[in-house]
Amino acid sequence: MGDIRGAVQIGSPAASDTRTALSIIANRVTDGSINSMTPVAMLSVTDWRDTDGAADLITAPALASLVTRGNVRLGARATLRRISR
């Protein structure tokens, strides 16, 4: 996906699709928020920086795995639930 700056919106799967979960792979996230109506199996970023003091949010029905490879400077809270199949 490259770099993320600002908000990302992801819609929902078809109403009959109860098994889809997506993976998001990004390089650097700066002052970003992700709002997904689809469960997220994995969110992987190189680093995530909150430079503006506003909360950076991850909103999704479920987030199974959050992977970072570098610096993470977040001013946010998260509630994580596992994706069960």
N, C-alpha and C positions, 0 to 999 in steps of 0.2 A: 504494500500500500504506500510506501514512502513515508514522508513526514506528515504529521497531523498538527494543525494549528486551528484552534476553535472547535466548533461542534460538529459531530458526525451523527447523522440520523440513519437508522436502518429499519426498514419496514418489517412486517410480519410475514411468515410463510402462509401458504394457502390454508384455509380453515381446516381442511381434512388432513393436513400434514402435522402429525404430532411427534415426529422423530427428528426433524431437522434441527441441527445446532451448527452454528458457524464458527469459523476460526478467523481471527483478525491478527495479522502480522504487520507491524509498523516499525519504522526506524525510530525517529524522535517524535515525541508528543510534547507540545508546548502549550500550556494553558488550554488543554483540550478536554472535551466532554464527549462521551459516547452514549447515545441513547438508542438502544436496540429493542425492538419488539419481538425479536427472535432470540432464543437462548444462545448463549455464547459458550462453546466448548473450551476455547482457548483464546486468550488475549496475550500476545507476545509483543513486547516493545524493547528497543535497545535502551532508551531512557525516557523518563517522563518528568517534565519540569513545570512547576507552578510558579510563574514569575509575576503574576498580577494580583495575588492575594485572594482572588475569587476561588470558590471551591471548584475543583475539577471532579466531575461526576462520571461514574460508570453506572448506567441504569439498564437493566435487562431482567427478563424473567428468571434467569439463572446465569451464573458465571462459574464454570467448573475449575478453571485454571488461569492464573495470572502469572506470567513469566516476564521477568526483566533481566537484562544482561548488563546493565550499567547503572547509572545514577537514577535514583527515584527521589524526587522532592515534591511530595504531595501535601496539600493542606486539606485533605478530605477524609471522610469516613466511608466505609463500605460494609455492607452486609452480604455475605457470600453464602449461596446454597449450592449444593451439588446437583448436577444434572443426573437424574436417575432414569434408567431405561429398563 
